[in-house]
Amino acid sequence: MQRSGSLSQIVLVLYHVAIAACAKLLSGGTIIAFDQETEELKVIRNGSVLIDGDRIVSVSDIASPFDVPAGVEFIDCTDKIITPGFIDTHRHGWQTVFKTMGSNTTLADYGSRYSALLAGIYEAMAAGVTTIVDHAHHTWTPDTSAAGLRASVDSGARMYWAYTFQNSSAEFGIPEQIAQWKELAASMTSNLTQLAIAYDDFTTNPTGADTLAVADLIRESKSLLTTHHVEGPWLLGNSPEDLHRVGVLNSSTPVVIAHAAFLDVRGAGLLRSTNQHISITAESEMHYGHLHPTSHLIMDQASLGVDTHMTFSTDILTQARLWLQSTRYRVYQNTIDRFQVPAQNPFSVNQAFLLATRNGGLAVGRKDLGVIAPGAQADLVVWEGRSPGMLGWTDPVAAVILHASVGDITHVLIGGTFKKRDGRLVDARYYDEVQDRFLASARRIQKVLKDTPLPSQEGSFLTGTPYGYVMQLDAKRGEGTGYGPSFV
């Protein structure tokens, strides 16, 4: 017995030494944790999060637990809020170079003019986004495709880089793209970047050779699939029904359907029965005009995305806030229209927080993402609770969702590694080099874009739906004031 006890003590000592070599303790903060049993948020005040490698080992209600081994790095989080990293389930990262060029565009403009990464990913990480599903539709050539994947890997973010299969040219069509995808997949060594699949032709080409080949690849690889679904007058297809017909919805493959605007009862039922998710991109859907009239009815199978951050916010915090308040408006309106006073609030900050974090993890098939719990990935954001906008908070969830700004983010960790520390990107020197290269490219590309005239919105949209008149609203008196001068 004595010998066995000594062996156990040796094993325990070695375990503690192994942890100490790469462990961190976020100590003294208020933690927005997740209770796996109740599936509810759990607030722990003056607690701690112990990280070993890329995983959360324990979440404690003690700021400095007595059993933490010596050598662990302590990070003082007094007066701070610790949350999971935000998860962005729909983004087009390569479009960073077009920033501010689409401030007054519609979806029709976008489809005609902007169908034409690394800086954009850094921007997202600085804003607390730790996981991104990148719908990479810049796969026009082998070089542009490989460069996009390389940038994702180099960024150090947790990326699902969704190679878009599209017939870009006679020389580089979908068969050639599938061959390159397989080559890229075979050479992948990153623990954080995963090669995924994007395809938008399930409706217009449901039984064609290209669709069948992509569907086969999805089933064989079990890689995440993402697609755009915008219905109503847009008629752009890729509904849950369309994906189900080709056999890719009801499988172990995670499917993220971006927008799912105008989702109907049948589509919602399919999402629930197959446990697949949509990505609500609140700001995008309001900015471009494709809206989201039924998305609030399927939030149990929803997550949040940014979409084309060249035109608006790059952070999921803004998307959560916009979605929270616009959804409240939509539901309140029904009560007000009946000449009644709303008896309760229809949508809580807790639910908005879950959409931005845990639901994103579920959307990509990862229960270990978007939560603070033992065994989860150590993708964490630490917020300064004494900033001017946060000072005086009691409810940490409300403080983040309603009062914080991305400027309040002190630290960002992905897989237990600091990506932002003390308010600065850890790779700041490398980022400076990226900035210079990015700005040179942006000036060159934006010049071409400036010289490209806006398409005429007359006649019909590409799906045959006629364009309709939109009233212009002005902030000054007079007729025909319109948008005012352009400063592009």
C-alpha positions as CSV (number, residue, x, y, z in Angstrom):
1,M,0.0,0.0,0.0
2,Q,2.8,2.4,0.9
3,R,4.5,1.7,-2.4
4,S,1.2,2.3,-4.3
5,G,0.7,5.6,-2.4
6,S,4.2,6.8,-3.3
7,L,3.6,6.0,-7.0
8,S,0.4,7.9,-6.9
9,Q,2.1,10.9,-5.4
10,I,4.8,10.8,-8.0
11,V,2.2,10.7,-10.8
12,L,0.4,13.6,-9.2
13,V,3.6,15.6,-9.0
14,L,4.5,14.8,-12.6
15,Y,1.0,15.8,-13.6
16,H,1.3,19.2,-11.8
17,V,4.7,19.8,-13.4
18,A,3.4,19.0,-16.8
19,I,0.5,21.5,-16.3
20,A,2.7,24.1,-14.9
21,A,4.9,24.1,-18.0
22,C,2.1,25.5,-20.2
23,A,-0.7,26.4,-17.9
24,K,-2.4,29.8,-17.2
25,L,-4.8,30.8,-14.5
26,L,-7.2,33.7,-15.2
27,S,-7.7,34.8,-11.6
28,G,-10.2,37.0,-9.8
29,G,-12.6,37.8,-12.7
30,T,-16.4,37.5,-13.2
31,I,-16.8,34.5,-15.4
32,I,-19.8,33.9,-17.8
33,A,-19.5,30.1,-17.7
34,F,-21.8,27.4,-19.1
35,D,-23.6,24.7,-17.1
36,Q,-23.6,21.6,-19.4
37,E,-26.3,19.9,-17.4
38,T,-28.9,22.7,-17.4
39,E,-27.6,24.2,-20.7
40,E,-27.8,27.6,-19.1
41,L,-25.3,30.4,-18.5
42,K,-23.7,30.4,-15.1
43,V,-22.1,33.5,-13.6
44,I,-19.2,33.0,-11.3
45,R,-17.9,36.1,-9.4
46,N,-14.3,36.4,-8.2
47,G,-13.5,33.1,-9.8
48,S,-10.8,31.6,-11.9
49,V,-10.3,29.6,-15.1
50,L,-7.4,27.2,-15.2
51,I,-6.0,26.4,-18.7
52,D,-3.7,23.6,-19.7
53,G,-2.5,23.8,-23.2
54,D,-5.5,24.5,-25.5
55,R,-8.1,23.3,-23.0
56,I,-10.0,24.6,-19.9
57,V,-9.1,22.3,-17.0
58,S,-11.3,23.8,-14.4
59,V,-13.6,26.7,-13.6
60,S,-13.6,27.6,-9.9
61,D,-15.5,30.0,-7.7
62,I,-12.2,30.7,-5.9
63,A,-9.9,33.4,-7.3
64,S,-6.7,31.4,-6.4
65,P,-7.5,27.7,-5.9
66,F,-5.2,26.0,-3.4
67,D,-4.5,23.0,-5.7
68,V,-3.0,25.0,-8.6
69,P,0.5,23.7,-9.2
70,A,3.5,25.9,-8.9
71,G,4.8,27.5,-12.1
72,V,1.4,28.3,-13.5
73,E,1.2,31.8,-15.1
74,F,-1.3,34.0,-13.2
75,I,-3.3,36.6,-15.2
76,D,-5.0,39.0,-12.8
77,C,-8.6,39.5,-13.9
78,T,-9.8,41.6,-11.0
79,D,-12.7,43.8,-12.0
80,K,-12.8,42.1,-15.4
81,I,-15.3,39.9,-17.2
82,I,-14.2,36.6,-18.8
83,T,-16.4,35.3,-21.6
84,P,-16.0,32.7,-24.3
85,G,-14.8,34.0,-27.6
86,F,-17.4,35.1,-30.2
87,I,-18.1,32.8,-33.1
88,D,-18.7,34.3,-36.6
89,T,-20.4,31.6,-38.8
90,H,-20.5,33.6,-42.0
91,R,-17.9,36.0,-43.4
92,H,-16.2,36.8,-46.7
93,G,-12.7,37.6,-45.4
94,W,-11.0,38.4,-48.7
95,Q,-13.2,41.5,-49.2
96,T,-11.4,43.6,-46.5
97,V,-9.7,45.6,-49.3
98,F,-13.1,47.1,-50.3
99,K,-13.6,48.7,-46.9
100,T,-15.9,51.8,-47.0
101,M,-16.6,51.2,-50.8
102,G,-20.1,49.9,-50.2
103,S,-21.6,52.1,-47.6
104,N,-24.9,52.7,-49.6
105,T,-25.1,49.5,-51.6
106,T,-28.0,47.1,-51.9
107,L,-27.7,43.4,-52.4
108,A,-28.3,43.9,-56.2
109,D,-25.3,46.3,-56.2
110,Y,-23.2,43.8,-54.3
111,G,-23.9,41.0,-56.7
112,S,-23.0,43.1,-59.8
113,R,-20.1,45.1,-58.5
114,Y,-18.4,43.2,-55.7
115,S,-18.5,39.7,-57.0
116,A,-15.0,40.7,-58.1
117,L,-7.3,38.3,-45.7
118,L,-5.0,38.3,-43.2
119,A,-5.7,42.0,-42.1
120,G,-9.4,41.2,-41.9
121,I,-8.8,38.2,-39.6
122,Y,-6.6,40.3,-37.3
123,E,-9.3,42.9,-37.2
124,A,-11.8,40.2,-36.1
125,M,-9.5,38.7,-33.5
126,A,-8.9,42.1,-31.9
127,A,-12.7,42.4,-31.6
128,G,-13.0,39.2,-29.7
129,V,-13.9,36.9,-32.6
130,T,-12.1,33.6,-32.0
131,T,-13.8,31.3,-34.6
132,I,-14.7,32.2,-38.2
133,V,-16.5,30.3,-40.9
134,D,-15.1,32.0,-44.0
135,H,-17.2,31.5,-47.2
136,A,-14.2,32.0,-49.5
137,H,-15.6,32.8,-52.9
138,H,-12.3,34.2,-54.3
139,T,-11.4,30.7,-55.6
140,W,-11.0,32.0,-59.2
141,T,-7.5,30.4,-59.7
142,P,-5.3,27.9,-57.9
143,D,-3.1,30.7,-56.7
144,T,-5.9,32.9,-55.2
145,S,-7.4,29.8,-53.5
146,A,-4.1,28.7,-52.0
147,A,-3.3,32.2,-50.8
148,G,-6.6,32.5,-49.0
149,L,-6.1,29.3,-47.1
150,R,-2.5,30.2,-46.3
151,A,-3.6,33.5,-44.8
152,S,-6.1,31.7,-42.7
153,V,-3.5,29.4,-41.3
154,D,-1.0,32.2,-40.7
155,S,-3.5,34.3,-38.8
156,G,-3.6,32.0,-35.8
157,A,-7.4,32.3,-35.6
158,R,-9.7,29.2,-35.4
159,M,-10.9,29.1,-39.0
160,Y,-13.3,27.0,-41.1
161,W,-12.0,28.0,-44.5
162,A,-14.8,27.1,-46.9
163,Y,-13.4,26.7,-50.4
164,T,-16.2,27.8,-52.8
165,F,-16.8,25.5,-55.7
166,Q,-17.8,27.6,-58.8
167,N,-17.1,27.5,-62.5
168,S,-14.7,30.4,-62.6
169,S,-13.4,29.6,-66.0
170,A,-13.1,26.9,-68.6
171,E,-9.6,26.1,-67.4
172,F,-10.4,26.1,-63.7
173,G,-13.9,24.7,-63.2
174,I,-15.4,22.6,-60.4
175,P,-13.6,19.4,-61.4
176,E,-10.2,21.2,-61.2
177,Q,-11.3,22.9,-57.9
178,I,-12.2,19.6,-56.3
179,A,-8.8,18.2,-57.3
180,Q,-7.1,21.2,-55.7
181,W,-9.3,20.9,-52.6
182,K,-8.2,17.3,-52.1
183,E,-4.5,18.3,-52.5
184,L,-4.9,21.1,-50.0
185,A,-6.7,18.8,-47.6
186,A,-3.9,16.2,-47.8
187,S,-1.3,18.8,-46.9
188,M,-3.2,20.4,-44.0
189,T,-1.2,20.4,-40.7
190,S,-2.9,23.3,-38.8
191,N,-4.7,22.5,-35.6
192,L,-6.8,25.6,-35.8
193,T,-7.7,25.9,-39.5
194,Q,-10.0,23.3,-41.1
195,L,-10.7,23.1,-44.8
196,A,-14.4,23.3,-45.4
197,I,-16.8,23.5,-48.4
198,A,-19.0,26.2,-49.9
199,Y,-21.4,25.7,-52.7
200,D,-24.4,27.8,-53.9
201,D,-25.8,25.9,-56.9
202,F,-28.1,23.3,-55.2
203,T,-31.2,24.9,-56.5
204,T,-30.3,25.9,-60.1
205,N,-28.3,22.7,-60.8
206,P,-29.8,20.0,-58.4
207,T,-28.9,16.9,-60.5
208,G,-26.0,18.2,-62.5
209,A,-22.6,16.6,-62.5
210,D,-21.0,19.5,-60.6
211,T,-23.6,19.3,-57.8
212,L,-23.4,15.5,-57.5
213,A,-19.6,15.7,-57.4
214,V,-19.6,18.3,-54.6
215,A,-22.2,16.3,-52.7
216,D,-20.0,13.2,-53.0
217,L,-17.1,15.3,-51.6
218,I,-19.1,16.5,-48.7
219,R,-20.2,13.0,-47.8
220,E,-16.7,11.5,-48.2
221,S,-14.8,14.3,-46.3
222,K,-17.5,15.1,-43.7
223,S,-16.1,18.6,-43.9
224,L,-18.4,21.5,-42.9
225,L,-20.6,22.8,-45.7
226,T,-21.9,26.4,-46.0
227,T,-24.2,28.0,-48.5
228,H,-26.2,31.1,-49.1
229,H,-30.0,30.9,-48.9
230,V,-31.9,34.0,-49.8
231,E,-35.5,33.6,-50.9
232,G,-38.5,35.9,-51.1
233,P,-38.2,38.1,-54.3
234,W,-34.5,37.3,-54.5
235,L,-35.1,33.6,-55.6
236,L,-31.5,32.7,-54.9
237,G,-32.3,29.2,-53.6
238,N,-30.2,26.7,-51.6
239,S,-33.0,26.1,-49.1
240,P,-32.9,23.3,-46.5
241,E,-35.3,21.4,-48.8
242,D,-32.8,21.7,-51.7
243,L,-29.9,20.5,-49.6
244,H,-32.0,17.6,-48.2
245,R,-32.9,16.4,-51.7
246,V,-29.2,15.9,-52.6
247,G,-28.5,14.1,-49.3
248,V,-26.2,16.5,-47.6
249,L,-28.5,17.9,-44.8
250,N,-29.3,14.8,-42.9
251,S,-25.8,13.6,-42.1
252,S,-23.0,14.0,-39.6
253,T,-21.6,16.9,-41.7
254,P,-22.2,20.3,-40.0
255,V,-24.2,22.6,-42.4
256,V,-24.3,26.3,-42.0
257,I,-27.0,28.0,-44.1
258,A,-26.2,31.7,-44.3
259,H,-29.1,34.2,-44.0
260,A,-31.9,31.7,-44.6
261,A,-34.0,34.8,-45.3
262,F,-37.7,33.9,-45.7
263,L,-37.3,30.4,-44.2
264,D,-40.7,28.6,-44.2
265,V,-42.2,26.1,-41.8
266,R,-41.0,23.1,-43.8
267,G,-37.4,24.4,-43.9
268,A,-37.4,25.2,-40.2
269,G,-38.7,21.7,-39.5
270,L,-35.9,20.2,-41.6
271,L,-33.3,22.2,-39.7
272,R,-34.6,21.0,-36.4
273,S,-34.9,17.3,-37.4
274,T,-31.4,17.2,-38.9
275,N,-29.9,19.6,-36.2
276,Q,-28.4,22.0,-38.7
277,H,-28.0,25.7,-38.3
278,I,-28.5,29.0,-40.0
279,S,-26.2,32.1,-39.7
280,I,-28.1,35.3,-39.1
281,T,-26.1,38.3,-40.3
282,A,-28.3,41.0,-38.8
283,E,-26.4,44.1,-40.0
284,S,-25.8,42.7,-43.5
285,E,-29.4,41.7,-44.0
286,M,-30.7,45.1,-43.0
287,H,-28.0,47.0,-44.9
288,Y,-28.5,45.1,-48.2
289,G,-32.2,44.8,-48.1
290,H,-32.7,41.0,-48.1
291,L,-34.0,41.2,-44.5
292,H,-34.8,38.3,-42.2
293,P,-38.6,38.1,-41.7
294,T,-38.7,34.6,-40.2
295,S,-35.3,34.1,-38.6
296,H,-36.5,35.0,-35.1
297,L,-38.7,31.9,-35.3
298,I,-35.8,29.5,-35.7
299,M,-33.3,30.9,-33.1
300,D,-32.9,27.5,-31.5
301,Q,-31.1,26.5,-34.7
302,A,-29.4,29.8,-35.4
303,S,-26.0,31.5,-34.9
304,L,-24.6,34.9,-35.9
305,G,-22.3,36.0,-38.7
306,V,-20.9,39.3,-40.0
307,D,-20.9,38.6,-43.8
308,T,-19.3,41.4,-45.9
309,H,-17.4,43.4,-43.3
310,M,-16.1,45.8,-46.0
311,T,-19.4,47.6,-45.6
312,F,-20.0,47.6,-41.9
313,S,-19.0,46.2,-38.5
314,T,-16.5,43.4,-38.3
315,D,-17.4,42.2,-34.8
316,I,-20.1,39.8,-33.5
317,L,-20.8,42.0,-30.5
318,T,-22.4,44.5,-32.8
319,Q,-24.4,41.8,-34.6
320,A,-25.7,40.4,-31.4
321,R,-26.8,43.9,-30.2
322,L,-28.5,44.8,-33.5
323,W,-30.2,41.4,-33.7
324,L,-31.4,41.7,-30.1
325,Q,-33.0,45.1,-30.5
326,S,-34.4,44.7,-34.0
327,T,-36.0,41.4,-32.9
328,R,-37.5,43.1,-29.9
329,Y,-38.9,45.8,-32.2
330,R,-40.4,43.2,-34.5
331,V,-42.2,41.3,-31.8
332,Y,-43.2,44.4,-29.9
333,Q,-44.8,45.8,-33.1
334,N,-47.3,43.0,-33.1
335,T,-48.5,43.9,-29.7
336,I,-48.5,47.6,-30.3
337,D,-50.5,47.1,-33.6
338,R,-53.2,45.5,-31.5
339,F,-53.4,48.7,-29.4
340,Q,-51.9,46.9,-26.4
341,V,-49.0,47.5,-24.1
342,P,-46.2,44.8,-24.2
343,A,-46.5,42.8,-20.9
344,Q,-42.9,41.5,-21.1
345,N,-39.7,41.6,-23.0
346,P,-39.6,39.0,-25.8
347,F,-35.9,38.4,-26.1
348,S,-33.3,38.4,-23.3
349,V,-29.6,39.4,-23.3
350,N,-28.8,35.8,-22.2
351,Q,-30.2,34.5,-25.5
352,A,-28.4,37.0,-27.6
353,F,-25.2,36.0,-25.8
354,L,-25.8,32.3,-26.5
355,L,-26.3,33.1,-30.2
356,A,-23.0,34.8,-30.3
357,T,-21.1,32.1,-28.5
358,R,-22.4,28.6,-27.8
359,N,-24.8,28.4,-30.8
360,G,-21.9,29.2,-33.1
361,G,-20.1,26.2,-31.7
362,L,-23.1,24.0,-32.2
363,A,-23.4,25.3,-35.8
364,V,-20.0,24.0,-36.7
365,G,-20.5,20.8,-34.8
366,R,-18.3,21.6,-31.8
367,K,-19.8,21.5,-28.3
368,D,-16.4,22.5,-27.0
369,L,-16.5,25.9,-28.6
370,G,-18.3,29.0,-27.4
371,V,-18.5,27.9,-23.8
372,I,-16.5,28.2,-20.6
373,A,-16.6,24.8,-19.1
374,P,-14.1,22.0,-18.1
375,G,-12.8,20.3,-21.3
376,A,-13.8,23.2,-23.6
377,Q,-11.3,24.9,-25.9
378,A,-9.6,27.8,-24.2
379,D,-11.0,30.5,-26.6
380,L,-11.5,33.4,-24.2
381,V,-12.1,37.1,-24.1
382,V,-11.3,39.3,-21.1
383,W,-13.2,42.6,-20.8
384,E,-12.2,45.6,-18.8
385,G,-15.0,46.1,-16.3
386,R,-13.8,49.5,-15.2
387,S,-13.9,51.2,-18.6
388,P,-16.1,54.3,-18.9
389,G,-18.9,52.4,-20.7
390,M,-18.8,49.4,-18.3
391,L,-18.3,51.1,-15.0
392,G,-21.0,50.2,-12.4
393,W,-22.2,46.9,-14.0
394,T,-23.9,44.1,-11.9
395,D,-25.1,41.7,-14.6
396,P,-22.0,40.7,-16.7
397,V,-24.1,39.4,-19.6
398,A,-26.0,42.7,-19.9
399,A,-22.7,44.6,-19.5
400,V,-21.2,42.9,-22.5
401,I,-24.2,42.7,-24.8
402,L,-25.6,46.2,-24.1
403,H,-22.8,48.4,-22.8
404,A,-19.4,47.1,-23.9
405,S,-17.5,48.1,-27.0
406,V,-14.7,46.2,-28.7
407,G,-12.3,48.8,-27.2
408,D,-13.0,47.3,-23.8
409,I,-11.4,44.0,-24.7
410,T,-8.1,43.5,-22.8
411,H,-7.1,40.0,-23.7
412,V,-8.1,37.4,-26.4
413,L,-6.9,33.8,-26.2
414,I,-7.4,31.1,-28.9
415,G,-6.5,27.6,-27.9
416,G,-5.0,28.9,-24.7
417,T,-2.6,31.2,-26.6
418,F,-2.7,35.0,-26.3
419,K,-3.7,36.7,-29.6
420,K,-4.4,40.0,-27.9
421,R,-2.8,41.0,-24.6
422,D,-3.2,44.2,-22.6
423,G,-5.2,45.7,-25.5
424,R,-2.6,45.0,-28.2
425,L,-2.4,42.2,-30.8
426,V,0.4,39.9,-29.8
427,D,1.7,39.7,-33.3
428,A,1.8,43.5,-33.5
429,R,5.2,43.6,-35.4
430,Y,4.0,41.1,-37.9
431,Y,0.7,42.9,-38.2
432,D,2.6,46.1,-39.0
433,E,4.1,44.4,-42.0
434,V,0.7,43.0,-43.0
435,Q,-0.7,46.5,-42.8
436,D,1.8,47.9,-45.3
437,R,1.2,45.1,-47.8
438,F,-2.6,45.3,-47.3
439,L,-2.7,49.1,-47.8
440,A,-0.7,48.9,-51.1
441,S,-3.1,46.2,-52.4
442,A,-6.2,48.1,-51.2
443,R,-5.2,51.3,-53.0
444,R,-4.6,49.4,-56.2
445,I,-7.8,47.4,-56.1
446,Q,-10.0,50.3,-54.9
447,K,-8.8,52.4,-57.8
448,V,-10.1,49.8,-60.2
449,L,-13.4,49.7,-58.3
450,K,-13.8,53.5,-58.3
451,D,-13.4,53.4,-62.1
452,T,-16.2,50.8,-62.4
453,P,-19.6,52.5,-62.7
454,L,-22.4,51.4,-60.6
455,P,-24.8,49.1,-62.5
456,S,-28.2,50.5,-63.4
457,Q,-31.0,49.2,-61.2
458,E,-33.6,49.1,-63.9
459,G,-35.7,46.4,-65.3
460,S,-35.2,43.1,-63.4
461,F,-32.8,41.5,-61.0
462,L,-30.7,38.5,-62.3
463,T,-33.4,36.1,-61.1
464,G,-36.1,37.9,-63.1
465,T,-37.8,39.7,-60.3
466,P,-38.4,43.4,-61.2
467,Y,-36.7,46.2,-59.3
468,G,-39.0,48.3,-57.1
469,Y,-39.0,51.9,-56.1
470,V,-37.4,52.7,-52.7
471,M,-38.1,56.0,-51.0
472,Q,-35.0,58.0,-50.1
473,L,-35.0,59.5,-46.7
474,D,-33.2,62.8,-46.0
475,A,-31.7,64.4,-42.9
476,K,-32.1,67.9,-44.3
477,R,-34.9,70.0,-45.9
478,G,-35.4,70.2,-49.6
479,E,-36.2,68.0,-52.5
480,G,-33.8,65.7,-54.2
481,T,-31.1,65.9,-51.5
482,G,-30.5,62.1,-51.8
483,Y,-27.3,60.6,-50.3
484,G,-25.2,63.7,-50.5
485,P,-21.7,63.8,-51.9
486,S,-19.6,60.6,-52.0
487,F,-16.3,60.6,-50.2
488,V,-14.9,57.4,-51.7
